[in-house]
Amino acid sequence: MTEFRTARLTRLSLTGFRNYTTLTLPLTAKLVAFVGPNGAGKTNILEAISFLTAGRGLRRAALADVARKDGDGSWSVAATVLLDGMETKIGTGLAAGTPGRKVRIDGEDVRGSESLLDYVRVLWLVPSMDGLFTGPASDRRRFLDRLTLAIDPAHGRRVGDFENALRQRNRLLDQGGSDAFLTALELQVAELGTAVSIARSETVGLLTQMIADQAAQDLPFPHAAVSLEGAFEAETIGLSASDREDAYRQMLKDGRARDRAAGRTLNGPHLSDLKVQHAAKSMPAAQSSTGEQKALLIGLILAHAELTAKVSGMTPVLLLDEIAAHLDPNRRAALFGKLDTLGGQVFMTGTDEALFEALPGDAEVFEIKDNGSRLLRGVTAP
């Protein structure tokens, strides 16, 4: 994948973030591991990196909750990104007493975190996602939306606008709004909802093709079959975008009485689900073993990383929290080998340095302890 642009963090600085008063990490390697005891703050470093892209970070935490507990309520994450041979300083954070996080690029304030996608794309796999296939559909929609955002920077704002329009419609139904107001609002809901559904469907289609291409690579991870399912998709399958909008508007109009009684909108892309199957066994992922579900997730993330590079032209930064703990040595070695060939930068965590013995020789391993770091392995190690 070396034909793609590669964004690499060469320096990371945290201030007032979670358990860190300050932390600065000079970075030189493509593959980086953070090791140390539970509670040392390894995942906090990954979360900090996840704020260097659009969205709410890998924990989806409230911004105020990210600030150090004994601090003044502010926090910041800054990084130097090397892209196309040029270094760019990007940063984000929260100023005490102000709403919303601020974003800066080379010292200049910019509007919206989507601007960060021009410099770095960040994907992650964390233990909280282990129950993705057995959990509620809302978790899988959010997962799919994040996958879509990595290849379509406008998707996040589109989803937010759609959800806001739905809330306004529900409120208007509850308050007995006029038909004229409802019609105007439903036009907006239909346009945004259709665009959201089409973007998700395109991501699923592209991901399906990438998984098929990956099947020839003989990786020790099962391949997933993915599809987008829901009443809205079933009722609008084969329709053009404009016809889908018309059909959705009619659904909304016809369902006003039912939705008013329910207190919510009962049909639309906000209820769709990402269905995942273990392809070789033709079995729903939710019915697979815990180990198979983890392996399916890893395979999906690897396929999506390749898809992101192919569509955006930029290899993503991967954050893999506790990725090696539940893999046997052969799968760990295969995973590290695949990550190395992806071309992008990868940050991993684990409790034991031995879990990362199979990393390539030019990888870096940092020990995280006592709110600080120590380089155990790497080109600048003593």
Disulfide bonds with the S-S distance in Angstrom:
none
